[in-house]
C-alpha cells in the first residue's frame, strides 16, 4: 500500500512511496509533486519519480497556465550571466552555440536551474563522451569543448544559449534574453 505523506490539493508537496517501478518491478518507486512560484514566469508544477532499487529517475516541470511554443536566446557574455534563472521542461531542446545541443527524449528531465547549472550539465556530458571516446581526434574535440565551456563560465569567452520548447514550459528569465514564438518544423 502506498504511503501518502500529504493530501493532494494542499499547497504542501505530495509524496507517494512504495509504488511499483516499471523498470525493476520492485515497490521502491517514490512519486513527488510540488508547486513553485518562479518570478517573472509564474506558478509551475514539479513532478518527479525515483526508484531506490534500480536508480531510475525522471522529472518534469509544467507551467500552471498554458503557454505558447517558444524560443529563448541568450548571449552569455560575462560571469554574472551564470546567475540567470532557467526553467527547462523535458520537451525542450538546448543549443550551446556551435558546441552542440541536447535534444528531448525518453531520458530528458525538466528542472529549474541557472545558466551555470545548464553549462555544468552539458560539460559533464561532454566529459563523459571524452572519457568513452577511443579516437584521439574525438577526445581532442571533447577536451576543447570542455575548455570553451570553462572559459564561458569564468566570463572569459562568449556563447549563445538557445532553448526551444514546443510545450512553452521553458524560459530564460532575463532582460538579456530574447523570446520569440517557436516556428513549427516542417
PENORJO-V975261 format. One record per residue. N is the residue number from 0. D_CENTER is the distance of its C-alpha to the mean C-alpha in Angstrom with 2 decimals. Layout:
BEGIN
N;D_CENTER
N;D_CENTER
END
This chain:
BEGIN
0;32.13
1;28.74
2;28.66
3;27.37
4;26.86
5;26.45
6;27.71
7;25.46
8;26.10
9;26.22
10;23.88
11;23.29
12;20.46
13;21.57
14;21.59
15;23.40
16;24.38
17;26.51
18;25.03
19;25.61
20;22.85
21;22.88
22;22.48
23;25.07
24;27.07
25;27.44
26;27.28
27;24.66
28;21.59
29;20.31
30;18.70
31;17.28
32;16.84
33;16.80
34;16.86
35;15.84
36;17.27
37;15.04
38;17.65
39;18.14
40;15.70
41;17.39
42;17.19
43;14.12
44;14.36
45;12.05
46;12.95
47;12.83
48;15.36
49;16.44
50;19.71
51;21.75
52;23.92
53;21.90
54;18.53
55;16.63
56;13.31
57;11.24
58;9.19
59;8.51
60;9.23
61;12.20
62;14.31
63;17.82
64;19.38
65;19.26
66;17.71
67;18.58
68;16.56
69;15.44
70;14.76
71;13.97
72;15.37
73;15.67
74;18.26
75;17.42
76;20.99
77;21.37
78;20.23
79;19.94
80;17.06
81;14.92
82;15.20
83;13.86
84;11.50
85;8.25
86;7.15
87;4.49
88;6.18
89;6.80
90;9.37
91;7.92
92;9.26
93;8.49
94;11.93
95;13.17
96;16.76
97;19.07
98;17.35
99;15.18
100;12.27
101;9.57
102;10.63
103;9.66
104;11.93
105;13.16
106;11.02
107;7.64
108;5.73
109;4.68
110;4.68
111;6.79
112;7.40
113;9.65
114;10.37
115;11.75
116;8.81
117;6.94
118;10.46
119;11.15
120;8.55
121;10.02
122;13.37
123;13.42
124;12.94
125;15.72
126;17.83
127;17.68
128;18.85
129;21.43
130;22.77
131;23.18
132;24.76
133;28.51
134;29.33
135;30.08
136;28.94
137;25.43
138;25.34
139;26.55
140;23.97
141;21.10
142;22.95
143;23.29
144;19.60
145;18.91
146;21.75
147;20.46
148;17.01
149;19.05
150;21.41
151;18.75
152;17.45
153;21.16
154;21.87
155;24.21
156;22.62
157;20.79
158;17.83
159;16.64
160;12.93
161;12.47
162;10.00
163;11.90
164;11.41
165;14.57
166;13.87
167;13.67
168;11.06
169;8.95
170;10.67
171;11.51
172;14.10
173;16.93
174;20.35
175;19.70
176;17.14
177;18.78
178;17.90
179;19.62
180;19.90
181;18.23
182;21.17
183;21.51
184;21.80
185;25.31
END
